[in-house]
């Protein structure tokens, strides 16, 4: 990769990685999981697993990108050749690209809903509306394939425009404006929540240390959250790592991304649940919290329409910063492999993802039931696509950890880490053994019908398989 394809500023990778990590899940899923699973107890387990699993694999994925200086697919092709490993390890790049493509297809549809609510809020359409009206409005949106397709199209087109402008004019310039603006908006919404909501109840819900509420399922969710929240295994971090300055510290950057990502989720949780508890509403999990409960909270609060509109602009910004990271791995591959211009590559990627997204659109209405997906997999097309991504990402993350931990040489890793031998040995231990074992269980948890005694059996088999694979790679280390 030529020198001009490196971020202009060292801090841009941090903004890019945080932008990729901070998405819709940070604004509702993480705070909800925290509150429902023992508050501070969940945060403690999450913090331990993000240090032992998330950060080491984040460093590994960034390292593969920066070492190869190419897109994930072409980069893994280069690394397998130079390290004389099996070409099967190229599948890391393909798994990441497939996950990014599939996630973009449905993420764009869900994020498009925020366009609808931004408009409703700013025009004052929901001022004074009751629960029945707002719930019926959300149901009406889901029942309209035409409206959902319009929002899906607008959202994905705007994301494509940013990536199509290039690394510097598009992604870098966009992130340098968008991310600080998002932080500012989040603080404004938090202050509004403190003034008009019940911040005490929100803090109690999120931070009270209650180990009794942390079940085994809660532990697994904390482990999964520590992996999924950093956008690992979908090519974005590897693609962004390829543009990262050689002087920037991988370790400090990874820790900073994890900290900022978590802090944003906590601040968002305080802001959102202050409003929810202040209005005496239920802490529903899922899109209902974002698109039914919160609009209801804003409906009766002073300046609720304006602040609600600003909040949904925040939601849109967080979604766009994530979606551009989903477009980049595939677009970069098309540019490198087929010598396309960036606009051509982005157009192909986005049009294909847009078309795939129509399956998600009709999953909520026309194809809500009785389709081939229901017959074969007992789930809608949207749920099936989401299941595939929940398999591809941990599988890709598992392979990234193994390849970086066993195939890259000590001198190579020491050069990239730029650190002392103690941290190198700690990182290698975590990325070779602890990370793969943890991600294996995250992976198994996503597979349907894996319950009871089957989990430990498959877990043991998977760990044995991981060990066997790592031994084959060890010859190259």
One Martini backbone bead per residue (centre of mass of N, CA, C, O) as a GRO file, in nm:
protein
  477
    1UNK     BB    1   0.097   0.035   0.022
    2UNK     BB    2   0.079   0.350  -0.003
    3UNK     BB    3   0.150   0.629   0.185
    4UNK     BB    4  -0.129   0.792   0.138
    5UNK     BB    5  -0.279   0.529   0.289
    6UNK     BB    6  -0.276   0.714   0.555
    7UNK     BB    7  -0.351   0.859   0.815
    8UNK     BB    8  -0.301   1.188   0.883
    9UNK     BB    9  -0.380   1.112   1.180
   10UNK     BB   10  -0.328   0.924   1.456
   11UNK     BB   11  -0.632   0.965   1.580
   12UNK     BB   12  -0.817   0.840   1.356
   13UNK     BB   13  -0.830   0.544   1.437
   14UNK     BB   14  -0.981   0.595   1.695
   15UNK     BB   15  -1.231   0.720   1.565
   16UNK     BB   16  -1.292   0.482   1.376
   17UNK     BB   17  -1.317   0.257   1.591
   18UNK     BB   18  -1.534   0.397   1.759
   19UNK     BB   19  -1.736   0.430   1.527
   20UNK     BB   20  -1.767   0.123   1.485
   21UNK     BB   21  -1.846   0.045   1.784
   22UNK     BB   22  -2.051   0.275   1.783
   23UNK     BB   23  -2.394   0.197   1.816
   24UNK     BB   24  -2.702   0.085   1.873
   25UNK     BB   25  -2.613  -0.108   2.108
   26UNK     BB   26  -2.506   0.117   2.303
   27UNK     BB   27  -2.798   0.265   2.339
   28UNK     BB   28  -2.948  -0.025   2.457
   29UNK     BB   29  -2.812  -0.306   2.517
   30UNK     BB   30  -2.592  -0.257   2.729
   31UNK     BB   31  -2.758  -0.112   2.949
   32UNK     BB   32  -2.966  -0.337   2.980
   33UNK     BB   33  -2.780  -0.572   3.057
   34UNK     BB   34  -2.666  -0.438   3.307
   35UNK     BB   35  -2.935  -0.400   3.470
   36UNK     BB   36  -3.026  -0.718   3.446
   37UNK     BB   37  -2.704  -0.819   3.553
   38UNK     BB   38  -2.608  -0.652   3.830
   39UNK     BB   39  -2.457  -0.417   3.709
   40UNK     BB   40  -2.157  -0.398   3.843
   41UNK     BB   41  -2.109  -0.702   3.795
   42UNK     BB   42  -2.121  -0.689   3.488
   43UNK     BB   43  -1.896  -0.477   3.449
   44UNK     BB   44  -1.671  -0.648   3.570
   45UNK     BB   45  -1.685  -0.884   3.370
   46UNK     BB   46  -1.653  -0.711   3.120
   47UNK     BB   47  -1.375  -0.589   3.190
   48UNK     BB   48  -1.222  -0.858   3.206
   49UNK     BB   49  -1.298  -0.960   2.912
   50UNK     BB   50  -1.189  -0.714   2.754
   51UNK     BB   51  -0.896  -0.763   2.846
   52UNK     BB   52  -0.871  -1.085   2.774
   53UNK     BB   53  -1.023  -1.054   2.476
   54UNK     BB   54  -1.082  -0.789   2.319
   55UNK     BB   55  -0.802  -0.643   2.313
   56UNK     BB   56  -0.617  -0.869   2.195
   57UNK     BB   57  -0.789  -0.901   1.929
   58UNK     BB   58  -0.773  -0.611   1.839
   59UNK     BB   59  -0.468  -0.609   1.808
   60UNK     BB   60  -0.454  -0.843   1.606
   61UNK     BB   61  -0.627  -0.716   1.379
   62UNK     BB   62  -0.462  -0.458   1.345
   63UNK     BB   63  -0.191  -0.600   1.286
   64UNK     BB   64  -0.277  -0.737   1.021
   65UNK     BB   65  -0.335  -0.473   0.873
   66UNK     BB   66  -0.056  -0.325   0.917
   67UNK     BB   67   0.127  -0.550   0.798
   68UNK     BB   68  -0.017  -0.565   0.506
   69UNK     BB   69  -0.158  -0.302   0.379
   70UNK     BB   70  -0.456  -0.430   0.336
   71UNK     BB   71  -0.712  -0.582   0.277
   72UNK     BB   72  -0.834  -0.850   0.431
   73UNK     BB   73  -0.817  -1.046   0.190
   74UNK     BB   74  -0.536  -0.960   0.070
   75UNK     BB   75  -0.383  -0.966   0.339
   76UNK     BB   76  -0.417  -1.275   0.398
   77UNK     BB   77  -0.283  -1.367   0.138
   78UNK     BB   78  -0.008  -1.244   0.205
   79UNK     BB   79   0.040  -1.378   0.491
   80UNK     BB   80   0.029  -1.678   0.402
   81UNK     BB   81   0.275  -1.658   0.218
   82UNK     BB   82   0.497  -1.528   0.414
   83UNK     BB   83   0.421  -1.771   0.644
   84UNK     BB   84   0.358  -2.054   0.525
   85UNK     BB   85   0.052  -2.111   0.518
   86UNK     BB   86  -0.249  -2.193   0.488
   87UNK     BB   87  -0.504  -2.083   0.272
   88UNK     BB   88  -0.739  -2.108   0.482
   89UNK     BB   89  -0.667  -1.826   0.627
   90UNK     BB   90  -0.819  -1.643   0.418
   91UNK     BB   91  -1.105  -1.671   0.555
   92UNK     BB   92  -1.087  -1.427   0.735
   93UNK     BB   93  -1.152  -1.218   0.513
   94UNK     BB   94  -1.420  -1.347   0.411
   95UNK     BB   95  -1.577  -1.344   0.678
   96UNK     BB   96  -1.564  -1.038   0.721
   97UNK     BB   97  -1.701  -0.953   0.455
   98UNK     BB   98  -1.965  -1.110   0.496
   99UNK     BB   99  -2.046  -0.977   0.762
  100UNK     BB  100  -2.051  -0.684   0.664
  101UNK     BB  101  -2.261  -0.721   0.441
  102UNK     BB  102  -2.495  -0.838   0.616
  103UNK     BB  103  -2.512  -0.616   0.828
  104UNK     BB  104  -2.568  -0.379   0.639
  105UNK     BB  105  -2.842  -0.478   0.526
  106UNK     BB  106  -2.993  -0.449   0.821
  107UNK     BB  107  -2.881  -0.190   0.953
  108UNK     BB  108  -3.003   0.012   0.749
  109UNK     BB  109  -3.297  -0.044   0.823
  110UNK     BB  110  -3.292   0.022   1.127
  111UNK     BB  111  -3.160   0.307   1.099
  112UNK     BB  112  -3.394   0.428   0.924
  113UNK     BB  113  -3.589   0.475   1.160
  114UNK     BB  114  -3.446   0.734   1.266
  115UNK     BB  115  -3.545   0.916   1.041
  116UNK     BB  116  -3.842   0.907   1.114
  117UNK     BB  117  -3.803   1.018   1.416
  118UNK     BB  118  -3.669   1.281   1.353
  119UNK     BB  119  -3.909   1.401   1.200
  120UNK     BB  120  -4.129   1.367   1.417
  121UNK     BB  121  -3.988   1.540   1.632
  122UNK     BB  122  -3.921   1.813   1.476
  123UNK     BB  123  -4.246   1.845   1.402
  124UNK     BB  124  -4.425   1.753   1.665
  125UNK     BB  125  -4.605   1.481   1.626
  126UNK     BB  126  -4.554   1.360   1.948
  127UNK     BB  127  -4.688   1.563   2.111
  128UNK     BB  128  -4.878   1.415   2.365
  129UNK     BB  129  -4.854   1.129   2.315
  130UNK     BB  130  -4.951   0.812   2.356
  131UNK     BB  131  -4.880   0.481   2.376
  132UNK     BB  132  -5.074   0.386   2.153
  133UNK     BB  133  -4.984   0.581   1.929
  134UNK     BB  134  -4.678   0.508   1.922
  135UNK     BB  135  -4.709   0.203   1.880
  136UNK     BB  136  -4.880   0.226   1.619
  137UNK     BB  137  -4.660   0.381   1.457
  138UNK     BB  138  -4.449   0.157   1.459
  139UNK     BB  139  -4.625  -0.062   1.327
  140UNK     BB  140  -4.674   0.101   1.064
  141UNK     BB  141  -4.383   0.106   0.973
  142UNK     BB  142  -4.342  -0.207   0.958
  143UNK     BB  143  -4.597  -0.237   0.750
  144UNK     BB  144  -4.408  -0.051   0.546
  145UNK     BB  145  -4.214  -0.121   0.280
  146UNK     BB  146  -4.186   0.156   0.142
  147UNK     BB  147  -4.079   0.327   0.380
  148UNK     BB  148  -3.839   0.142   0.458
  149UNK     BB  149  -3.699   0.162   0.181
  150UNK     BB  150  -3.649   0.462   0.181
  151UNK     BB  151  -3.470   0.475   0.437
  152UNK     BB  152  -3.265   0.265   0.350
  153UNK     BB  153  -3.168   0.426   0.102
  154UNK     BB  154  -3.078   0.690   0.237
  155UNK     BB  155  -2.873   0.572   0.437
  156UNK     BB  156  -2.686   0.410   0.240
  157UNK     BB  157  -2.618   0.649   0.054
  158UNK     BB  158  -2.474   0.828   0.262
  159UNK     BB  159  -2.257   0.625   0.340
  160UNK     BB  160  -2.141   0.595   0.052
  161UNK     BB  161  -2.051   0.886   0.008
  162UNK     BB  162  -1.828   0.890   0.220
  163UNK     BB  163  -1.657   0.648   0.110
  164UNK     BB  164  -1.638   0.749  -0.194
  165UNK     BB  165  -1.443   1.002  -0.123
  166UNK     BB  166  -1.251   0.854   0.075
  167UNK     BB  167  -1.021   0.840   0.321
  168UNK     BB  168  -0.993   1.157   0.365
  169UNK     BB  169  -1.250   1.313   0.251
  170UNK     BB  170  -1.443   1.109   0.386
  171UNK     BB  171  -1.384   0.941   0.647
  172UNK     BB  172  -1.197   1.136   0.803
  173UNK     BB  173  -1.367   1.396   0.785
  174UNK     BB  174  -1.631   1.277   0.897
  175UNK     BB  175  -1.520   1.183   1.179
  176UNK     BB  176  -1.406   1.466   1.278
  177UNK     BB  177  -1.706   1.570   1.298
  178UNK     BB  178  -1.898   1.346   1.412
  179UNK     BB  179  -1.781   1.249   1.689
  180UNK     BB  180  -1.781   1.514   1.853
  181UNK     BB  181  -2.086   1.565   1.805
  182UNK     BB  182  -2.186   1.311   1.954
  183UNK     BB  183  -2.073   1.378   2.230
  184UNK     BB  184  -2.225   1.644   2.266
  185UNK     BB  185  -2.513   1.531   2.243
  186UNK     BB  186  -2.494   1.330   2.478
  187UNK     BB  187  -2.457   1.546   2.698
  188UNK     BB  188  -2.719   1.698   2.648
  189UNK     BB  189  -2.908   1.455   2.708
  190UNK     BB  190  -2.807   1.408   2.995
  191UNK     BB  191  -2.881   1.682   3.113
  192UNK     BB  192  -3.179   1.655   3.046
  193UNK     BB  193  -3.219   1.396   3.221
  194UNK     BB  194  -3.139   1.523   3.492
  195UNK     BB  195  -3.362   1.747   3.492
  196UNK     BB  196  -3.629   1.557   3.376
  197UNK     BB  197  -3.547   1.306   3.531
  198UNK     BB  198  -3.412   0.986   3.685
  199UNK     BB  199  -3.089   0.945   3.771
  200UNK     BB  200  -3.097   0.768   4.024
  201UNK     BB  201  -3.243   0.521   3.898
  202UNK     BB  202  -3.037   0.478   3.673
  203UNK     BB  203  -2.786   0.431   3.853
  204UNK     BB  204  -2.906   0.193   4.007
  205UNK     BB  205  -2.956   0.009   3.758
  206UNK     BB  206  -2.643   0.014   3.653
  207UNK     BB  207  -2.441   0.015   3.942
  208UNK     BB  208  -2.546  -0.186   4.122
  209UNK     BB  209  -2.408  -0.439   4.319
  210UNK     BB  210  -2.551  -0.762   4.196
  211UNK     BB  211  -2.464  -1.087   4.202
  212UNK     BB  212  -2.747  -1.240   4.205
  213UNK     BB  213  -2.819  -1.131   3.895
  214UNK     BB  214  -2.568  -1.311   3.793
  215UNK     BB  215  -2.575  -1.527   3.560
  216UNK     BB  216  -2.455  -1.736   3.332
  217UNK     BB  217  -2.583  -1.574   3.103
  218UNK     BB  218  -2.453  -1.306   3.190
  219UNK     BB  219  -2.163  -1.391   3.142
  220UNK     BB  220  -2.198  -1.453   2.840
  221UNK     BB  221  -2.291  -1.165   2.766
  222UNK     BB  222  -2.032  -1.024   2.856
  223UNK     BB  223  -1.847  -1.178   2.664
  224UNK     BB  224  -1.993  -1.103   2.402
  225UNK     BB  225  -1.980  -0.793   2.435
  226UNK     BB  226  -1.662  -0.773   2.439
  227UNK     BB  227  -1.660  -0.856   2.135
  228UNK     BB  228  -1.891  -0.703   1.967
  229UNK     BB  229  -1.833  -0.397   2.050
  230UNK     BB  230  -1.543  -0.392   1.870
  231UNK     BB  231  -1.585  -0.513   1.576
  232UNK     BB  232  -1.508  -0.802   1.551
  233UNK     BB  233  -1.479  -1.011   1.261
  234UNK     BB  234  -1.558  -0.776   1.005
  235UNK     BB  235  -1.283  -0.609   0.891
  236UNK     BB  236  -1.269  -0.312   0.994
  237UNK     BB  237  -1.010  -0.311   1.173
  238UNK     BB  238  -0.823  -0.414   0.950
  239UNK     BB  239  -0.876  -0.190   0.746
  240UNK     BB  240  -0.795   0.048   0.937
  241UNK     BB  241  -0.508  -0.067   1.010
  242UNK     BB  242  -0.385  -0.017   0.719
  243UNK     BB  243  -0.395   0.316   0.793
  244UNK     BB  244  -0.196   0.298   1.021
  245UNK     BB  245   0.039   0.419   1.193
  246UNK     BB  246   0.351   0.298   1.293
  247UNK     BB  247   0.369   0.488   1.561
  248UNK     BB  248   0.126   0.380   1.675
  249UNK     BB  249  -0.025   0.243   1.953
  250UNK     BB  250  -0.188  -0.047   1.995
  251UNK     BB  251  -0.247  -0.064   2.298
  252UNK     BB  252  -0.348   0.222   2.363
  253UNK     BB  253  -0.570   0.222   2.149
  254UNK     BB  254  -0.734  -0.023   2.247
  255UNK     BB  255  -0.794   0.089   2.531
  256UNK     BB  256  -0.932   0.350   2.436
  257UNK     BB  257  -1.163   0.222   2.278
  258UNK     BB  258  -1.284   0.057   2.512
  259UNK     BB  259  -1.335   0.298   2.699
  260UNK     BB  260  -1.509   0.481   2.516
  261UNK     BB  261  -1.726   0.275   2.446
  262UNK     BB  262  -1.816   0.229   2.741
  263UNK     BB  263  -1.873   0.523   2.823
  264UNK     BB  264  -2.095   0.575   2.616
  265UNK     BB  265  -2.286   0.353   2.715
  266UNK     BB  266  -2.319   0.471   3.004
  267UNK     BB  267  -2.419   0.753   2.930
  268UNK     BB  268  -2.657   0.657   2.762
  269UNK     BB  269  -2.793   0.503   2.992
  270UNK     BB  270  -2.839   0.743   3.177
  271UNK     BB  271  -3.004   0.913   2.979
  272UNK     BB  272  -3.228   0.709   2.903
  273UNK     BB  273  -3.316   0.608   3.199
  274UNK     BB  274  -3.393   0.880   3.307
  275UNK     BB  275  -3.637   0.911   3.117
  276UNK     BB  276  -3.783   0.646   3.171
  277UNK     BB  277  -3.815   0.678   3.484
  278UNK     BB  278  -3.936   0.968   3.480
  279UNK     BB  279  -4.199   0.841   3.312
  280UNK     BB  280  -4.269   0.546   3.419
  281UNK     BB  281  -4.124   0.324   3.250
  282UNK     BB  282  -4.020   0.057   3.072
  283UNK     BB  283  -3.724  -0.162   3.025
  284UNK     BB  284  -3.712  -0.240   2.732
  285UNK     BB  285  -3.604  -0.456   2.501
  286UNK     BB  286  -3.494  -0.322   2.220
  287UNK     BB  287  -3.646  -0.128   1.982
  288UNK     BB  288  -3.873  -0.033   2.177
  289UNK     BB  289  -3.700   0.162   2.345
  290UNK     BB  290  -3.625   0.359   2.106
  291UNK     BB  291  -3.931   0.368   1.936
  292UNK     BB  292  -4.133   0.396   2.205
  293UNK     BB  293  -4.037   0.479   2.491
  294UNK     BB  294  -3.879   0.745   2.426
  295UNK     BB  295  -4.098   0.904   2.274
  296UNK     BB  296  -4.282   0.900   2.525
  297UNK     BB  297  -4.093   1.062   2.709
  298UNK     BB  298  -4.071   1.318   2.521
  299UNK     BB  299  -4.379   1.399   2.486
  300UNK     BB  300  -4.394   1.524   2.813
  301UNK     BB  301  -4.150   1.713   2.780
  302UNK     BB  302  -3.957   1.967   2.786
  303UNK     BB  303  -3.849   2.003   2.470
  304UNK     BB  304  -3.886   1.708   2.351
  305UNK     BB  305  -3.880   1.742   2.043
  306UNK     BB  306  -3.597   1.861   2.017
  307UNK     BB  307  -3.433   1.651   2.183
  308UNK     BB  308  -3.537   1.407   2.025
  309UNK     BB  309  -3.418   1.492   1.755
  310UNK     BB  310  -3.124   1.501   1.853
  311UNK     BB  311  -3.110   1.207   1.943
  312UNK     BB  312  -3.165   1.083   1.653
  313UNK     BB  313  -2.910   1.205   1.537
  314UNK     BB  314  -2.724   1.036   1.712
  315UNK     BB  315  -2.817   0.763   1.608
  316UNK     BB  316  -2.739   0.816   1.314
  317UNK     BB  317  -2.437   0.874   1.358
  318UNK     BB  318  -2.367   0.600   1.486
  319UNK     BB  319  -2.461   0.434   1.239
  320UNK     BB  320  -2.277   0.561   1.022
  321UNK     BB  321  -1.999   0.498   1.155
  322UNK     BB  322  -2.057   0.191   1.117
  323UNK     BB  323  -2.131   0.162   0.811
  324UNK     BB  324  -1.856   0.257   0.691
  325UNK     BB  325  -1.704   0.006   0.817
  326UNK     BB  326  -1.867  -0.203   0.636
  327UNK     BB  327  -1.782  -0.104   0.348
  328UNK     BB  328  -1.463  -0.095   0.335
  329UNK     BB  329  -1.357  -0.393   0.306
  330UNK     BB  330  -1.493  -0.446   0.025
  331UNK     BB  331  -1.407  -0.196  -0.133
  332UNK     BB  332  -1.098  -0.239  -0.101
  333UNK     BB  333  -1.092  -0.508  -0.251
  334UNK     BB  334  -1.202  -0.412  -0.528
  335UNK     BB  335  -0.974  -0.213  -0.579
  336UNK     BB  336  -0.730  -0.418  -0.561
  337UNK     BB  337  -0.833  -0.664  -0.742
  338UNK     BB  338  -0.993  -0.478  -0.994
  339UNK     BB  339  -0.913  -0.176  -1.033
  340UNK     BB  340  -1.104   0.015  -0.908
  341UNK     BB  341  -1.280   0.258  -0.825
  342UNK     BB  342  -1.419   0.371  -0.547
  343UNK     BB  343  -1.707   0.433  -0.649
  344UNK     BB  344  -1.749   0.157  -0.782
  345UNK     BB  345  -1.709  -0.023  -0.533
  346UNK     BB  346  -1.927   0.106  -0.353
  347UNK     BB  347  -2.166   0.061  -0.539
  348UNK     BB  348  -2.162  -0.247  -0.545
  349UNK     BB  349  -2.182  -0.299  -0.243
  350UNK     BB  350  -2.444  -0.127  -0.184
  351UNK     BB  351  -2.643  -0.251  -0.384
  352UNK     BB  352  -2.626  -0.537  -0.271
  353UNK     BB  353  -2.707  -0.463   0.024
  354UNK     BB  354  -2.974  -0.335  -0.047
  355UNK     BB  355  -3.105  -0.587  -0.169
  356UNK     BB  356  -3.072  -0.762   0.085
  357UNK     BB  357  -3.242  -0.564   0.270
  358UNK     BB  358  -3.526  -0.643   0.159
  359UNK     BB  359  -3.556  -0.893   0.339
  360UNK     BB  360  -3.588  -0.730   0.599
  361UNK     BB  361  -3.827  -0.559   0.526
  362UNK     BB  362  -4.030  -0.814   0.470
  363UNK     BB  363  -4.002  -0.949   0.759
  364UNK     BB  364  -4.221  -0.727   0.887
  365UNK     BB  365  -4.453  -0.822   0.664
  366UNK     BB  366  -4.494  -0.993   0.395
  367UNK     BB  367  -4.261  -1.209   0.540
  368UNK     BB  368  -4.340  -1.277   0.847
  369UNK     BB  369  -4.464  -1.551   0.725
  370UNK     BB  370  -4.445  -1.853   0.541
  371UNK     BB  371  -4.155  -1.912   0.466
  372UNK     BB  372  -3.865  -2.076   0.392
  373UNK     BB  373  -3.727  -1.982   0.654
  374UNK     BB  374  -3.939  -2.094   0.848
  375UNK     BB  375  -3.932  -2.389   0.749
  376UNK     BB  376  -3.613  -2.435   0.793
  377UNK     BB  377  -3.540  -2.215   1.063
  378UNK     BB  378  -3.762  -2.073   1.239
  379UNK     BB  379  -3.723  -1.793   1.073
  380UNK     BB  380  -3.652  -1.511   0.949
  381UNK     BB  381  -3.457  -1.356   0.731
  382UNK     BB  382  -3.336  -1.161   0.936
  383UNK     BB  383  -3.266  -1.377   1.155
  384UNK     BB  384  -3.081  -1.543   0.969
  385UNK     BB  385  -2.872  -1.325   0.901
  386UNK     BB  386  -2.799  -1.266   1.196
  387UNK     BB  387  -2.697  -1.550   1.259
  388UNK     BB  388  -2.462  -1.555   1.060
  389UNK     BB  389  -2.306  -1.317   1.191
  390UNK     BB  390  -2.289  -1.466   1.479
  391UNK     BB  391  -2.085  -1.671   1.344
  392UNK     BB  392  -1.868  -1.522   1.174
  393UNK     BB  393  -1.737  -1.336   1.388
  394UNK     BB  394  -1.624  -1.543   1.599
  395UNK     BB  395  -1.476  -1.714   1.390
  396UNK     BB  396  -1.290  -1.487   1.294
  397UNK     BB  397  -1.174  -1.413   1.576
  398UNK     BB  398  -1.048  -1.688   1.632
  399UNK     BB  399  -0.855  -1.688   1.382
  400UNK     BB  400  -0.705  -1.429   1.446
  401UNK     BB  401  -0.581  -1.520   1.713
  402UNK     BB  402  -0.428  -1.766   1.602
  403UNK     BB  403  -0.260  -1.630   1.383
  404UNK     BB  404  -0.124  -1.409   1.558
  405UNK     BB  405  -0.019  -1.610   1.788
  406UNK     BB  406   0.135  -1.834   1.581
  407UNK     BB  407   0.245  -1.704   1.299
  408UNK     BB  408   0.368  -1.474   1.425
  409UNK     BB  409   0.649  -1.341   1.509
  410UNK     BB  410   0.818  -1.207   1.764
  411UNK     BB  411   0.954  -0.972   1.610
  412UNK     BB  412   0.698  -0.871   1.473
  413UNK     BB  413   0.530  -0.813   1.728
  414UNK     BB  414   0.732  -0.630   1.876
  415UNK     BB  415   0.730  -0.413   1.658
  416UNK     BB  416   0.423  -0.349   1.671
  417UNK     BB  417   0.399  -0.303   1.986
  418UNK     BB  418   0.639  -0.154   2.123
  419UNK     BB  419   0.741  -0.340   2.375
  420UNK     BB  420   0.766  -0.539   2.629
  421UNK     BB  421   0.802  -0.873   2.718
  422UNK     BB  422   0.567  -0.892   2.918
  423UNK     BB  423   0.335  -0.799   2.731
  424UNK     BB  424   0.387  -1.000   2.509
  425UNK     BB  425   0.334  -1.257   2.682
  426UNK     BB  426   0.049  -1.180   2.766
  427UNK     BB  427  -0.076  -1.148   2.489
  428UNK     BB  428  -0.008  -1.432   2.381
  429UNK     BB  429  -0.166  -1.589   2.593
  430UNK     BB  430  -0.444  -1.461   2.534
  431UNK     BB  431  -0.447  -1.514   2.212
  432UNK     BB  432  -0.397  -1.831   2.226
  433UNK     BB  433  -0.611  -1.915   2.474
  434UNK     BB  434  -0.828  -1.732   2.608
  435UNK     BB  435  -0.973  -1.611   2.363
  436UNK     BB  436  -1.052  -1.874   2.208
  437UNK     BB  437  -1.217  -1.999   2.439
  438UNK     BB  438  -1.424  -1.768   2.470
  439UNK     BB  439  -1.519  -1.752   2.170
  440UNK     BB  440  -1.624  -2.039   2.155
  441UNK     BB  441  -1.866  -1.985   2.349
  442UNK     BB  442  -1.991  -1.762   2.185
  443UNK     BB  443  -2.032  -1.932   1.934
  444UNK     BB  444  -2.212  -2.158   2.064
  445UNK     BB  445  -2.441  -1.959   2.163
  446UNK     BB  446  -2.545  -1.894   1.857
  447UNK     BB  447  -2.637  -2.182   1.837
  448UNK     BB  448  -2.888  -2.362   1.784
  449UNK     BB  449  -2.968  -2.626   1.999
  450UNK     BB  450  -2.741  -2.548   2.220
  451UNK     BB  451  -2.774  -2.753   2.496
  452UNK     BB  452  -2.676  -2.846   2.783
  453UNK     BB  453  -2.458  -3.107   2.737
  454UNK     BB  454  -2.355  -3.001   2.456
  455UNK     BB  455  -2.175  -2.761   2.529
  456UNK     BB  456  -1.928  -2.897   2.674
  457UNK     BB  457  -1.868  -3.091   2.444
  458UNK     BB  458  -1.821  -2.885   2.216
  459UNK     BB  459  -1.618  -2.716   2.372
  460UNK     BB  460  -1.402  -2.933   2.396
  461UNK     BB  461  -1.371  -2.989   2.091
  462UNK     BB  462  -1.296  -2.698   2.008
  463UNK     BB  463  -1.042  -2.672   2.185
  464UNK     BB  464  -0.893  -2.906   2.055
  465UNK     BB  465  -0.899  -2.784   1.771
  466UNK     BB  466  -0.747  -2.527   1.841
  467UNK     BB  467  -0.487  -2.670   1.932
  468UNK     BB  468  -0.428  -2.812   1.664
  469UNK     BB  469  -0.406  -2.557   1.491
  470UNK     BB  470  -0.182  -2.417   1.657
  471UNK     BB  471   0.035  -2.637   1.604
  472UNK     BB  472   0.050  -2.592   1.296
  473UNK     BB  473   0.137  -2.286   1.326
  474UNK     BB  474   0.396  -2.297   1.508
  475UNK     BB  475   0.613  -2.349   1.286
  476UNK     BB  476   0.597  -2.031   1.195
  477UNK     BB  477   0.687  -1.879   1.476
   0.00000   0.00000   0.00000
